[in-house]
Amino acid sequence: MTPRERVKAAFAFEQPDCTPCDYFGTPEIHAGLMKHFGISSISQIYDCLQTDIRYVNPPYIGPKQPKYDDGSIIDIWGIIKKPMPNEYGEYAEPVNLPFAKWQTVEEAENYNWPSPDWYDYVAIPALCEQYPDHAIATGSFGVQDFINQVAYGRGVEQVLIDIATENPVYMFIVQKRRKFFFEHIERILKAAKGRIDLVLCGDDFGTQRAPLISPATFDKIFAPLKKEFFDMVHSYGAKVSHHSCGSTRQLFPSFIKAGMDALQTIQPQAAGMNPYELKKEFGGKIVLHGAVDAQGWLQKATIVEVENEVNNLMDIVGKNGGYVLAPSHNIQPDTPIENVLEIYRTVSNRRNK
């Protein structure tokens, strides 16, 4: 099978010749892999690891985004993100909360909202042509994202209050994001003319111990927005892989009803998210995308343990399709590069038997 055929089989709940695989990592892990392979770009990492999915997005051509001396940048939503160092690397955190003081919809209406016109969709066909045999994905974890990304501009506590009270200001922001990403992704899919197979989007609906919101809240506030987006993606012949951190098992029936094809970043240590149990309960209904535990396990596992777990995931979770093997989130900076390599070495060995 070609990589594209392999991914399509997995999403059709058919047994591929080998479980397809994907890669997600932090900049520090990108750098470690580039050094190991002697390469100079992130895109080459996917080739070296022999993953099945390639990512394309239109180049940004909008207003210049300032960068400050301390490394801070302003994203298209006007949120300043500052690199925060830790003992292993750094993580960009929001520092200005531009939506936090809004009390009225009128204040939100007067904000300088981004436009889908800020991207060059004409470039999409040529980007897709680079990957004739691979499944092609577009989007990112932040596409839609009505909780986490809004909290970057408004604050986590305020967003949770907003959801509970259905605050009109919050709902206005949500609608702005809905319209932006609907048009943005649809223009990508139109430009690709059927060549894009998968759209990434996201919302963090879980904590480590339980869902962040109830199924009833999801069904009332978020399900209509998600279904509208999923239906549009499906109309172009593509599938959706929706990112959500944390414990979301209680939301799976609602995810499936809304038309979610895959849940990305299955985190085994979060409550109820054991991938083997999820396969038993929801196999054939939703694709699992992730599940190689990057939340502490991969950092400490031996090479043999990594090999065994990857083989188990392919044998059990990957049986009859419905699984894309990948880390449970971005592989973290304190992870040994050899353990990262072993994930993909194990998949490659299976594929080449």
C-alpha positions in Angstrom: 0.0 0.0 0.0 1.0 3.6 -0.5 1.0 5.8 2.6 -2.2 7.4 1.3 -3.9 4.1 0.8 -2.8 3.0 4.3 -4.4 6.1 5.9 -7.5 5.8 3.9 -7.9 2.2 4.9 -7.5 3.1 8.6 -10.2 5.8 8.3 -12.5 3.3 6.5 -12.0 0.8 9.4 -10.3 -1.6 7.0 -7.2 -3.5 7.8 -4.2 -1.8 6.1 -0.9 -3.6 5.3 0.5 -1.9 8.4 -0.8 0.6 10.9 -0.2 4.2 9.5 1.9 6.5 11.7 2.2 10.2 12.3 4.6 12.5 14.2 4.2 15.4 16.5 7.0 17.0 18.5 8.2 20.2 20.3 10.8 22.4 18.6 13.5 20.9 20.8 12.6 17.4 19.5 12.5 18.7 16.0 16.1 20.1 16.5 17.3 16.8 18.0 16.0 14.8 15.1 17.4 17.2 12.5 20.8 16.9 14.2 20.6 13.1 14.3 19.6 12.8 10.6 21.8 15.7 9.4 18.9 17.5 7.9 17.9 21.2 7.9 14.1 21.3 7.8 11.2 20.0 9.8 9.5 18.7 6.7 12.4 16.3 6.2 11.8 14.7 9.6 8.6 13.1 8.2 10.6 11.5 5.4 13.3 10.2 7.7 10.8 8.7 10.1 8.8 7.3 7.1 5.5 8.6 8.4 2.3 8.3 6.3 0.9 11.9 6.5 2.3 15.1 5.2 1.0 18.6 6.2 0.3 21.5 4.0 -1.0 25.0 4.8 -1.1 28.2 2.7 1.7 30.7 3.2 0.8 33.8 5.4 0.7 37.0 3.3 -1.2 39.3 5.7 0.0 42.2 7.8 3.5 41.9 9.2 3.5 40.3 12.6 5.9 42.1 14.9 8.6 40.2 16.8 10.1 41.7 20.0 13.6 41.6 21.3 12.6 39.0 24.0 11.4 36.7 21.3 7.7 37.5 21.8 5.4 37.5 18.8 1.9 38.7 18.0 -0.3 36.1 16.4 -3.1 36.9 13.9 -5.6 37.3 16.8 -3.5 40.0 18.5 -2.3 37.8 21.2 1.3 38.3 22.4 3.1 35.0 23.1 6.3 35.1 25.0 8.9 32.3 25.2 9.0 31.0 28.8 12.2 29.0 29.4 12.3 25.8 31.5 15.0 23.3 32.3 14.5 21.5 29.0 13.6 24.3 26.6 10.9 26.9 26.3 7.2 27.2 25.8 5.4 30.2 24.3 2.7 31.6 26.7 0.1 34.4 26.2 0.9 37.5 28.2 -1.5 40.3 27.1 -5.1 38.9 27.2 -6.6 41.4 24.7 -10.2 40.2 25.1 -10.2 40.1 28.9 -11.7 43.5 29.6 -14.6 43.3 27.2 -18.0 43.7 28.8 -20.1 44.3 25.7 -20.4 42.8 22.2 -19.9 46.3 20.8 -16.3 46.3 22.3 -15.7 43.0 20.5 -17.1 44.2 17.3 -14.6 47.1 17.2 -11.6 44.7 17.4 -9.2 44.2 14.4 -10.2 40.6 13.6 -8.1 38.6 11.2 -9.2 37.8 7.6 -9.0 34.6 5.7 -7.6 36.8 2.9 -4.3 36.9 4.8 -3.3 33.5 3.3 -2.2 32.5 -0.2 -4.5 29.7 -1.3 -3.0 29.7 -4.8 0.0 28.0 -3.4 -1.9 24.9 -2.2 -1.8 22.8 -5.5 1.9 23.0 -5.8 2.4 22.1 -2.1 0.2 19.0 -2.6 2.1 18.0 -5.7 5.2 17.4 -3.5 3.5 14.4 -1.9 1.9 12.2 -4.7 1.8 9.0 -2.6 1.2 10.4 0.9 -2.0 11.3 2.7 -2.1 15.0 2.9 -3.5 16.9 5.9 -4.1 20.6 6.5 -5.1 22.7 9.5 -3.8 22.5 13.0 -4.8 21.9 16.6 -5.9 25.5 16.8 -8.4 25.4 14.0 -11.8 26.3 15.5 -10.6 25.8 19.2 -13.3 27.7 21.1 -11.9 27.1 24.5 -8.1 27.0 24.8 -7.3 29.6 22.1 -10.1 32.0 23.3 -8.6 31.6 26.8 -5.3 32.9 25.4 -7.0 36.2 24.8 -9.5 36.2 27.7 -8.2 34.0 30.5 -9.1 30.4 31.5 -11.3 31.3 34.4 -13.3 33.9 32.5 -13.8 31.5 29.5 -15.1 28.8 31.9 -17.5 31.3 33.4 -18.4 32.4 29.9 -19.3 28.9 28.8 -21.4 28.3 32.0 -23.3 31.6 31.5 -23.3 31.6 27.7 -21.9 35.1 27.9 -22.7 37.1 24.7 -19.2 38.5 24.5 -17.7 35.0 24.5 -20.3 33.7 22.0 -19.4 36.6 19.7 -15.7 35.6 19.8 -16.7 32.0 19.1 -18.7 33.1 16.1 -15.7 35.1 14.8 -13.5 32.0 15.1 -16.2 29.8 13.6 -16.5 32.0 10.5 -12.8 32.6 10.0 -11.8 28.9 10.1 -14.8 27.7 8.1 -13.9 30.0 5.3 -10.1 29.4 5.7 -10.3 25.6 5.6 -12.9 25.6 2.8 -10.7 27.8 0.6 -7.8 25.4 1.2 -10.0 22.4 0.3 -11.3 24.1 -2.9 -7.8 24.9 -3.9 -6.6 21.4 -3.3 -9.2 19.9 -5.7 -9.7 16.7 -3.8 -6.0 16.1 -2.9 -6.4 16.8 0.8 -7.4 13.8 2.8 -7.5 15.0 6.4 -8.2 18.3 8.2 -6.8 18.9 11.7 -8.8 21.0 14.1 -9.1 21.1 17.9 -10.5 22.1 21.2 -9.3 21.0 24.6 -12.4 19.4 26.1 -10.6 17.3 28.8 -8.6 17.6 32.0 -6.4 14.9 33.4 -9.2 13.5 35.5 -12.5 14.2 33.7 -14.0 16.2 30.9 -13.7 20.0 31.2 -17.4 20.4 30.2 -20.4 18.1 30.5 -21.8 16.2 27.5 -24.9 18.4 27.8 -22.8 21.5 27.5 -21.0 20.1 24.5 -24.2 19.1 22.8 -25.8 22.5 23.4 -22.9 24.9 22.7 -20.2 23.2 20.7 -21.8 20.2 18.8 -23.7 22.4 16.3 -20.5 24.4 15.5 -18.5 21.2 15.1 -21.0 19.4 13.0 -21.3 22.4 10.6 -17.5 22.3 10.2 -17.3 18.5 9.9 -20.0 18.4 7.3 -18.2 21.0 5.2 -15.0 19.0 5.3 -16.8 15.8 4.4 -18.4 17.6 1.4 -14.9 17.9 -0.1 -14.2 14.2 0.5 -11.8 14.7 3.4 -11.9 13.4 7.0 -11.5 15.2 10.3 -9.0 14.5 13.0 -10.0 16.6 16.0 -7.4 17.3 18.8 -8.4 17.2 22.4 -6.2 16.8 25.4 -7.2 15.0 28.5 -10.1 12.8 29.6 -12.9 12.9 27.0 -14.3 9.4 27.1 -17.7 10.6 28.4 -17.9 12.8 25.3 -17.2 10.1 22.7 -20.9 9.5 21.9 -21.4 13.2 21.3 -18.2 13.4 19.2 -19.4 10.5 17.1 -22.9 11.9 16.7 -21.4 15.2 15.5 -19.5 13.5 12.8 -16.0 13.5 14.2 -13.9 11.0 12.2 -10.9 10.7 14.5 -9.8 12.0 18.0 -6.2 13.0 18.0 -3.9 12.8 21.0 -5.2 9.8 22.9 -3.5 10.3 26.3 -3.3 6.9 28.1 -2.6 8.5 31.5 -5.8 10.7 31.5 -8.8 9.1 33.2 -10.7 6.7 30.9 -8.3 7.1 28.0 -6.7 3.7 27.9 -6.4 3.1 24.1 -7.1 -0.6 24.4 -10.3 0.0 26.3 -11.4 2.7 23.9 -10.8 0.3 21.0 -13.1 -2.2 22.6 -15.9 0.3 23.3 -15.7 2.6 20.2 -13.8 0.6 17.6 -15.4 1.0 14.2 -17.1 4.3 15.2 -14.2 6.7 15.6 -10.5 6.5 14.7 -7.9 6.8 17.4 -5.0 9.1 16.5 -2.1 9.0 19.0 -1.8 6.8 22.1 2.0 6.4 22.4 2.3 7.9 25.9 4.4 11.1 25.8 3.3 12.2 29.2 6.2 10.8 31.1 6.3 7.2 29.9 8.2 7.7 26.7 10.8 9.8 28.6 11.6 6.8 30.9 10.9 3.7 28.8 13.6 1.4 27.6 14.1 0.7 23.9 12.5 -2.7 24.4 9.5 -1.3 26.2 9.0 1.2 23.4 9.2 -1.5 20.8 6.8 -3.8 22.7 4.2 -1.0 23.3 4.3 0.1 19.6 3.8 -3.5 18.5 0.9 -3.9 20.9 -0.8 -0.8 19.7 -0.5 -1.9 16.1 -1.7 -5.4 16.9 -4.6 -4.5 19.1 -5.7 -0.9 18.6 -4.8 -1.1 14.9 -6.7 -4.4 14.2 -9.3 -3.8 11.5 -8.1 -0.3 11.0 -9.4 2.7 12.9 -6.0 3.7 14.3 -3.1 6.1 13.4 -0.1 5.5 15.6 1.4 8.7 16.9 2.6 10.2 20.2 -0.1 11.2 22.6 0.8 14.8 22.2 3.9 16.7 21.0 6.9 14.6 22.1 8.4 16.6 25.0 12.0 18.0 25.2 13.2 15.7 27.9 12.5 12.6 25.8 15.6 10.6 24.6 15.9 10.9 20.8 16.6 7.2 20.7 13.2 6.5 22.1 11.6 8.7 19.5 13.5 6.8 16.8 12.5 3.5 18.2 8.8 4.3 17.7 9.2 4.7 14.0 11.9 2.1 13.6 9.4 -0.4 15.0 6.7 0.7 12.6 9.1 0.6 9.7 10.3 -2.9 10.6 6.7 -4.1 10.6 5.9 -2.4 7.3 8.9 -3.9 5.6 8.3 -7.5 6.6 
